[in-house]
């Protein structure tokens, strides 16, 4: 009985064994994958912003053409200035 009380008071042993020497190398590759993933996410955000900007510009052009047509004007095309 005396030894069982001593076992209850001691801290529990860790359930996971400490990493072996060869497993420590994987931590560096995880960091590399994390950096690569971050670059991919940033590139996707940049591409989405550029495509969004182009889409908004196209929608503005269409809106201006519709406004012109609704005003019953016939010269709604782009104005070309001769050089």
N, CA, C and O of each residue as an XYZ file, in Angstrom:
332
protein
N       0.802     -1.178      0.000
C       0.000      0.000      0.000
C       0.856      1.256      0.000
O       0.501      2.247     -0.638
N       1.924      1.226      0.674
C       2.783      2.390      0.753
C       3.342      2.779     -0.601
O       3.467      3.966     -0.902
N       3.678      1.797     -1.420
C       4.247      2.112     -2.722
C       3.184      2.638     -3.680
O       3.494      3.448     -4.553
N       1.919      2.187     -3.532
C       0.867      2.670     -4.423
C       0.568      4.144     -4.155
O       0.234      4.881     -5.082
N       0.684      4.581     -2.904
C       0.467      5.986     -2.607
C       1.589      6.828     -3.190
O       1.360      7.949     -3.642
N       2.779      6.296     -3.179
C       3.906      7.023     -3.732
C       3.740      7.158     -5.246
O       4.092      8.200     -5.799
N       3.214      6.134     -5.938
C       3.000      6.181     -7.383
C       1.931      7.211     -7.751
O       2.038      7.877     -8.781
N       0.901      7.344     -6.911
C      -0.165      8.296     -7.200
C       0.332      9.734     -7.106
O      -0.178     10.597     -7.821
N       1.288     10.012     -6.267
C       1.793     11.370     -6.080
C       2.823     11.767     -7.125
O       3.082     12.956     -7.316
N       3.406     10.805     -7.795
C       4.426     11.141     -8.785
C       3.771     11.610    -10.086
O       2.654     11.197    -10.398
N       4.455     12.465    -10.845
C       3.881     12.957    -12.102
C       3.748     11.819    -13.118
O       4.574     10.907    -13.132
N       2.745     11.863    -13.944
C       2.549     10.792    -14.932
C       3.650     10.819    -15.984
O       4.202     11.868    -16.315
N       3.945      9.648    -16.491
C       4.961      9.568    -17.536
C       4.358     10.053    -18.854
O       3.166      9.865    -19.097
N       5.170     10.673    -19.702
C       4.636     11.172    -20.981
C       4.164     10.027    -21.862
O       4.815      8.985    -21.941
N       3.023     10.224    -22.527
C       2.456      9.193    -23.383
C       3.192      9.108    -24.710
O       3.213      8.052    -25.341
N       3.797     10.212    -25.140
C       4.503     10.247    -26.418
C       5.997     10.171    -26.146
O       6.525     10.901    -25.306
N       6.663      9.292    -26.855
C       8.106      9.149    -26.684
C       8.805     10.353    -27.300
O       8.315     10.909    -28.283
N       9.931     10.763    -26.748
C      10.680     11.874    -27.332
C      11.099     11.537    -28.764
O      11.305     10.371    -29.101
N      11.222     12.561    -29.594
C      11.561     12.367    -31.006
C      12.963     11.800    -31.128
O      13.871     12.180    -30.389
N      13.120     10.894    -32.065
C      14.436     10.329    -32.345
C      15.267     11.367    -33.093
O      14.727     12.362    -33.575
N      16.564     11.143    -33.191
C      17.460     12.103    -33.829
C      17.100     12.301    -35.306
O      17.223     13.416    -35.812
N      16.671     11.277    -35.995
C      16.347     11.381    -37.418
C      15.055     12.132    -37.666
O      14.877     12.684    -38.751
N      14.149     12.173    -36.705
C      12.870     12.848    -36.888
C      13.002     14.358    -36.751
O      12.103     15.086    -37.173
N      14.067     14.840    -36.190
C      14.262     16.277    -36.032
C      14.447     16.976    -37.369
O      14.181     18.173    -37.477
N      14.899     16.254    -38.390
C      15.110     16.847    -39.707
C      13.780     17.207    -40.369
O      13.730     18.115    -41.199
N      12.731     16.521    -40.018
C      11.430     16.796    -40.642
C      10.894     18.162    -40.241
O      10.117     18.753    -40.990
N      11.277     18.668    -39.105
C      10.821     19.977    -38.659
C      11.240     21.070    -39.623
O      10.474     22.003    -39.866
N      12.441     20.973    -40.179
C      12.920     21.970    -41.129
C      12.120     21.898    -42.422
O      11.809     22.936    -43.007
N      11.777     20.694    -42.883
C      11.003     20.590    -44.120
C       9.581     21.080    -43.902
O       8.972     21.624    -44.823
N       9.034     20.897    -42.688
C       7.713     21.443    -42.404
C       7.739     22.960    -42.472
O       6.788     23.578    -42.950
N       8.808     23.554    -42.003
C       8.941     25.009    -42.090
C       9.019     25.425    -43.554
O       8.439     26.441    -43.935
N       9.723     24.661    -44.376
C       9.837     24.972    -45.807
C       8.473     24.845    -46.476
O       8.114     25.685    -47.301
N       7.718     23.828    -46.139
C       6.390     23.664    -46.716
C       5.479     24.795    -46.268
O       4.648     25.267    -47.044
N       5.625     25.226    -45.048
C       4.812     26.308    -44.543
C       5.113     27.594    -45.310
O       4.193     28.339    -45.648
N       6.377     27.861    -45.584
C       6.759     29.049    -46.343
C       6.237     28.952    -47.768
O       5.736     29.934    -48.315
N       6.350     27.781    -48.369
C       5.855     27.587    -49.738
C       4.346     27.790    -49.775
O       3.824     28.415    -50.699
N       3.654     27.273    -48.792
C       2.208     27.453    -48.723
C       1.833     28.918    -48.575
O       0.862     29.378    -49.176
N       2.597     29.649    -47.779
C       2.346     31.072    -47.602
C       2.537     31.822    -48.909
O       1.746     32.706    -49.236
N       3.563     31.485    -49.650
C       3.811     32.133    -50.944
C       2.669     31.832    -51.907
O       2.229     32.715    -52.643
N       2.191     30.607    -51.909
C       1.080     30.238    -52.797
C      -0.175     31.019    -52.423
O      -0.887     31.506    -53.301
N      -0.446     31.141    -51.141
C      -1.628     31.885    -50.697
C      -1.506     33.350    -51.081
O      -2.477     33.939    -51.556
N      -0.342     33.952    -50.886
C      -0.151     35.357    -51.247
C      -0.277     35.561    -52.757
O      -0.837     36.566    -53.195
N       0.233     34.625    -53.558
C       0.105     34.728    -55.008
C      -1.358     34.618    -55.428
O      -1.800     35.322    -56.336
N      -2.106     33.740    -54.772
C      -3.530     33.596    -55.084
C      -4.292     34.869    -54.726
O      -5.184     35.285    -55.465
N      -3.949     35.483    -53.609
C      -4.602     36.737    -53.218
C      -4.269     37.836    -54.216
O      -5.149     38.604    -54.604
N      -3.011     37.923    -54.636
C      -2.616     38.941    -55.611
C      -3.349     38.731    -56.937
O      -3.822     39.691    -57.545
N      -3.444     37.479    -57.383
C      -4.156     37.192    -58.630
C      -5.635     37.541    -58.505
O      -6.229     38.073    -59.443
N      -6.229     37.247    -57.358
C      -7.642     37.578    -57.143
C      -7.848     39.093    -57.155
O      -8.847     39.574    -57.690
N      -6.927     39.841    -56.578
C      -7.045     41.300    -56.584
C      -6.930     41.863    -57.996
O      -7.694     42.752    -58.369
N      -5.989     41.358    -58.781
C      -5.827     41.837    -60.162
C      -7.056     41.488    -60.982
O      -7.577     42.342    -61.700
N      -7.527     40.261    -60.891
C      -8.720     39.865    -61.641
C      -9.947     40.645    -61.179
O     -10.791     41.000    -62.003
N     -10.063     40.914    -59.902
C     -11.164     41.718    -59.386
C     -11.117     43.137    -59.920
O     -12.153     43.708    -60.258
N      -9.921     43.713    -60.000
C      -9.759     45.061    -60.549
C     -10.184     45.100    -62.016
O     -10.887     46.020    -62.435
N      -9.761     44.111    -62.790
C     -10.142     44.060    -64.200
C     -11.649     43.872    -64.363
O     -12.260     44.483    -65.240
N     -12.244     43.036    -63.529
C     -13.687     42.814    -63.588
C     -14.454     44.089    -63.262
O     -15.432     44.414    -63.936
N     -14.020     44.812    -62.239
C     -14.696     46.054    -61.866
C     -14.591     47.072    -62.999
O     -15.566     47.764    -63.295
N     -13.418     47.175    -63.639
C     -13.271     48.107    -64.760
C     -14.213     47.740    -65.901
O     -14.822     48.622    -66.505
N     -14.337     46.472    -66.197
C     -15.241     46.028    -67.263
C     -16.686     46.344    -66.899
O     -17.452     46.792    -67.753
N     -17.070     46.118    -65.646
C     -18.425     46.431    -65.212
C     -18.716     47.930    -65.279
O     -19.837     48.323    -65.598
N     -17.733     48.763    -64.985
C     -17.900     50.214    -65.095
C     -18.134     50.600    -66.548
O     -19.002     51.425    -66.833
N     -17.366     50.013    -67.480
C     -17.551     50.295    -68.907
C     -18.951     49.901    -69.369
O     -19.607     50.657    -70.085
N     -19.399     48.737    -68.968
C     -20.735     48.268    -69.353
C     -21.800     49.197    -68.776
O     -22.773     49.527    -69.454
N     -21.617     49.616    -67.530
C     -22.579     50.505    -66.894
C     -22.654     51.843    -67.626
O     -23.743     52.386    -67.809
N     -21.519     52.372    -68.041
C     -21.505     53.646    -68.772
C     -22.201     53.507    -70.124
O     -22.922     54.411    -70.544
N     -21.988     52.376    -70.812
C     -22.660     52.140    -72.086
C     -24.173     52.021    -71.890
O     -24.945     52.530    -72.702
N     -24.595     51.356    -70.823
C     -26.025     51.234    -70.542
C     -26.639     52.592    -70.215
O     -27.743     52.901    -70.665
N     -25.931     53.396    -69.439
C     -26.430     54.735    -69.113
C     -26.594     55.568    -70.383
O     -27.572     56.300    -70.535
N     -25.635     55.447    -71.284
C     -25.698     56.177    -72.542
C     -26.888     55.699    -73.376
O     -27.621     56.514    -73.935
N     -27.077     54.398    -73.461
C     -28.180     53.851    -74.253
C     -29.532     54.216    -73.643
O     -30.479     54.498    -74.378
N     -29.638     54.218    -72.322
C     -30.895     54.576    -71.675
C     -31.226     56.059    -71.848
O     -32.386     56.451    -71.730
N     -30.215     56.882    -72.126
C     -30.442     58.305    -72.386
C     -30.811     58.520    -73.856
O     -30.924     59.661    -74.303
N     -30.998     57.435    -74.608
C     -31.384     57.449    -76.024
C     -30.368     58.172    -76.906
O     -30.732     58.834    -77.878
N     -29.107     58.036    -76.557
C     -28.057     58.582    -77.409
C     -27.564     57.470    -78.322
O     -27.602     56.295    -77.956
N     -27.106     57.840    -79.501
C     -26.678     56.838    -80.474
C     -25.155     56.781    -80.634
O     -24.634     55.853    -81.253
N     -24.460     57.736    -80.100
C     -22.994     57.745    -80.220
C     -22.347     57.306    -78.913
O     -21.527     58.027    -78.344
N     -22.718     56.127    -78.444
C     -22.259     55.651    -77.145
C     -20.937     54.895    -77.213
O     -20.398     54.503    -76.178
N     -20.414     54.689    -78.400
C     -19.154     53.953    -78.523
C     -17.999     54.755    -77.973
O     -18.150     55.927    -77.626
N     -16.849     54.125    -77.894
C     -15.647     54.802    -77.420
C     -15.275     55.898    -78.398
O     -15.352     55.719    -79.613
N     -14.879     57.012    -77.865
C     -14.478     58.152    -78.698
C     -13.013     57.997    -79.048
O     -12.156     57.907    -78.168
N     -12.733     57.966    -80.345
C     -11.352     57.876    -80.802
C     -10.910     59.230    -81.304
O     -11.553     59.822    -82.171
N      -9.826     59.713    -80.768
C      -9.304     61.019    -81.165
C      -8.285     60.791    -82.264
O      -7.311     60.069    -82.050
N      -8.485     61.401    -83.469
C      -7.494     61.235    -84.539
C      -6.203     61.972    -84.189
O      -6.231     63.009    -83.526
N      -5.078     61.431    -84.638
C      -3.787     62.050    -84.343
C      -3.261     62.777    -85.524
O      -2.180     63.362    -85.458
